[in-house]
Amino acid sequence: EESKASDSQPVVCDFDFMAEFMKDVFVSYGVSEGRAAVCADVLVESDRRGIDSHGIGRLKPIYCDRMDAGILKPDMPIDVVKETDTTALLDGNLGIGLYIGPYCMQMAIDKAKKHGVGFVVVRNSTHYGIAGYYATMATQQGCIGWTGTNARPSIAPTFGIEPMLGTNPLCFGIPTDEPFDFVIDCATSINQRGKIELYARNRMKTPQGVVIDQNGIERTDTDAILQELVQGTCALNPVGGAGEKTAG
């Protein structure tokens, strides 16, 4: 009986252990030690903040599986396509967004420190974790930070049922004189796929109103939702919800 009770207890891992584990996983795929450490830091920061949808839970489905499939490259150069004193266009060559994002944000911060503003855009990048990580990079160095990214179509427009818009998150960070800076990090949908993956891992239903299907039905069956999001037969609702009462 005691053995059964102990088996049901959750396993608690230290954040440092998780970060080291993730770094080792990235290294095993051919990512350099330094970049692997950065990738792990971005992911574990999400877990530290309680954003379980974008932390270690995404290591396998977003990064490992995509490297296995050859659609994500482990360790690619970051090329400068165009650059001015205050702006830059970079090419990530389909490398891991978790090391491309910090590189770009640091370049923007360096430009801002020297010239008052810095704006860096990257093409051919990939999933870069929580946007709040990058805004916080700026606030910790005394700058106002802004970051955003595009995403594949997954949101139905108001009164729509077909996925046409990306979650396209926006994030702002502002230094304060409080113990912590002001950072807001949000998608343009009520929820995003990572949260639904989290519901699946915890065997929970998806809250009503988050997802709509091709018949206009608000779905709560999490496992089927994940399959149909891939097929394009389900869509996330926009940030205000479905219909004019909430989103219109």
C-alpha positions in Angstrom: 0.0 0.0 0.0 2.8 2.4 0.9 4.5 1.6 -2.5 1.3 2.4 -4.4 0.9 5.7 -2.5 4.5 6.7 -3.2 4.0 5.9 -6.9 1.1 8.3 -7.2 3.1 11.2 -5.8 4.2 13.8 -8.4 7.9 14.0 -9.2 9.5 17.4 -8.4 12.6 18.4 -10.4 14.9 21.3 -9.6 15.0 24.0 -12.2 18.7 23.7 -12.5 18.4 20.0 -13.1 15.8 20.6 -15.8 18.0 23.2 -17.5 21.0 20.9 -17.5 18.9 18.0 -18.9 17.5 20.2 -21.7 21.0 21.5 -22.6 22.3 17.9 -22.8 19.4 17.0 -25.1 20.1 19.9 -27.5 23.8 19.1 -27.5 23.0 15.5 -28.4 21.3 16.9 -31.5 24.4 18.8 -32.5 23.7 22.2 -31.0 26.9 23.8 -29.6 27.3 24.0 -25.8 26.8 27.7 -25.6 23.7 27.8 -27.8 22.3 24.7 -26.1 22.6 26.5 -22.7 20.7 29.5 -24.1 18.0 27.3 -25.5 17.6 25.5 -22.1 17.5 28.9 -20.3 14.7 30.2 -22.5 12.6 27.0 -21.9 13.2 26.8 -18.1 12.4 30.5 -17.6 8.9 29.7 -18.9 8.6 27.0 -16.2 10.0 29.3 -13.6 7.3 31.8 -14.4 4.6 29.2 -14.2 4.0 29.2 -18.0 3.9 25.4 -18.2 2.7 25.5 -21.8 6.0 26.8 -23.1 8.7 25.1 -21.0 10.1 21.6 -20.8 6.8 20.2 -22.0 7.6 21.5 -25.5 11.1 20.1 -25.6 10.1 17.0 -27.5 7.0 18.0 -29.6 8.3 21.3 -30.8 12.1 21.0 -30.9 13.2 17.3 -30.9 10.4 16.1 -33.1 11.0 18.9 -35.6 14.8 18.2 -35.7 14.0 14.5 -36.2 11.8 15.5 -39.1 14.5 17.7 -40.6 12.4 20.8 -40.6 14.4 22.4 -37.8 18.2 22.7 -38.1 20.2 22.2 -34.9 23.1 24.6 -35.3 22.9 27.1 -38.2 24.7 30.4 -38.8 22.8 33.7 -38.3 23.5 35.9 -41.3 23.2 39.7 -41.5 21.2 40.5 -44.6 20.9 44.3 -44.1 22.1 46.5 -41.3 22.0 50.2 -40.3 23.0 51.9 -37.0 19.5 51.3 -35.6 18.1 48.4 -37.6 19.0 45.0 -38.9 17.5 42.2 -41.0 18.9 38.8 -40.1 18.4 35.3 -41.6 18.2 32.4 -39.1 18.6 29.7 -41.8 15.9 27.6 -40.1 17.9 27.2 -36.9 16.4 27.0 -33.4 14.5 30.1 -32.5 15.5 29.6 -28.9 19.1 30.8 -29.7 18.2 33.0 -32.6 15.8 35.1 -30.5 18.3 36.0 -27.8 20.9 36.9 -30.4 18.5 39.3 -32.2 17.3 40.9 -29.0 20.8 41.5 -27.8 21.7 43.1 -31.1 18.7 45.4 -30.8 19.6 46.3 -27.2 23.2 47.1 -28.2 22.0 49.4 -30.9 19.5 51.1 -28.6 22.3 51.6 -26.0 24.4 53.3 -28.6 21.8 55.2 -30.7 18.7 55.4 -28.6 16.7 52.8 -30.5 17.3 49.3 -32.0 15.0 47.3 -34.2 16.0 43.8 -35.4 13.9 41.5 -37.7 14.8 37.9 -38.5 13.5 35.7 -41.3 13.7 31.9 -41.5 13.6 31.6 -37.8 11.5 29.0 -35.8 9.5 28.7 -32.6 11.3 30.9 -30.0 9.6 30.1 -26.7 7.9 32.7 -24.5 8.1 36.2 -25.9 8.4 37.6 -22.4 12.0 36.2 -22.2 13.1 38.7 -24.8 11.3 41.7 -23.4 12.9 40.9 -20.0 16.3 40.9 -21.6 15.7 44.5 -22.5 14.3 45.6 -19.2 17.2 44.0 -17.3 19.5 46.2 -19.3 17.5 49.4 -18.7 15.6 49.4 -22.0 12.0 49.3 -23.0 11.6 46.0 -24.9 9.1 44.9 -27.6 8.9 41.6 -29.4 6.5 39.7 -31.6 6.4 36.9 -34.0 4.2 35.5 -36.8 2.6 32.1 -36.6 0.8 29.7 -38.8 -3.0 30.2 -39.2 -4.8 28.8 -36.2 -7.4 31.5 -35.2 -10.8 31.9 -36.7 -11.8 35.6 -37.2 -14.9 36.9 -35.4 -18.0 34.9 -36.7 -15.6 32.6 -38.5 -14.9 28.9 -38.2 -11.8 28.5 -40.4 -8.3 29.0 -39.1 -7.1 32.1 -40.9 -5.0 34.1 -38.5 -1.8 33.3 -36.5 -1.6 33.6 -32.7 1.0 36.3 -33.5 1.9 37.2 -29.9 2.8 40.7 -28.8 5.0 41.5 -25.8 6.1 44.7 -24.1 8.5 45.1 -21.2 9.2 48.3 -19.2 11.8 48.8 -16.4 10.3 49.9 -13.1 11.6 50.8 -9.6 9.7 47.8 -8.2 11.3 44.5 -7.4 10.2 43.3 -10.8 9.7 44.9 -14.2 6.4 45.3 -16.1 6.1 42.7 -18.8 3.0 41.7 -20.7 3.1 38.7 -23.0 0.0 37.6 -24.8 -1.3 35.9 -27.9 -4.1 37.3 -30.0 -6.2 34.2 -29.2 -8.0 33.3 -25.9 -5.6 30.4 -25.6 -2.9 28.8 -27.7 -1.9 25.3 -28.7 0.6 24.9 -25.9 -2.1 25.4 -23.3 -4.2 22.7 -25.0 -1.2 20.4 -25.0 -1.0 21.1 -21.2 -4.6 20.2 -20.7 -3.9 16.9 -22.6 -1.0 16.0 -20.4 -3.1 16.7 -17.3 -6.1 14.8 -18.8 -8.3 17.9 -18.6 -11.0 19.2 -20.8 -10.4 22.4 -22.8 -12.5 25.3 -21.4 -15.6 26.0 -23.4 -15.2 29.0 -25.7 -11.6 28.5 -26.5 -11.9 26.3 -29.6 -14.5 26.3 -32.4 -15.0 23.6 -35.1 -16.2 23.7 -38.7 -19.8 23.3 -37.5 -19.6 26.3 -35.2 -19.5 24.1 -32.1 -17.4 25.2 -29.1 -15.3 22.1 -28.4 -13.9 20.8 -25.1 -12.6 17.3 -26.1 -8.9 18.1 -25.8 -7.3 15.1 -27.5 -9.6 15.4 -30.6 -9.0 19.2 -30.6 -5.2 18.7 -30.9 -5.7 16.3 -33.8 -8.1 18.6 -35.6 -6.0 21.7 -35.1 -3.4 20.0 -37.2 -6.0 19.0 -39.8 -7.4 22.5 -39.9 -10.9 21.4 -38.9 -10.8 23.2 -35.6 -9.7 26.8 -34.8 -8.8 28.9 -31.8 -11.2 31.7 -31.0 -9.8 35.3 -31.0 -8.8 37.0 -27.8 -12.2 38.4 -27.0 -14.1 35.2 -27.8 -16.6 34.1 -30.4 -19.3 36.4 -31.7 -20.1 40.1 -31.2 -21.0 39.9 -27.5 -17.4 39.4 -26.5 -15.2 39.9 -29.6 -17.1 42.1 -31.9 
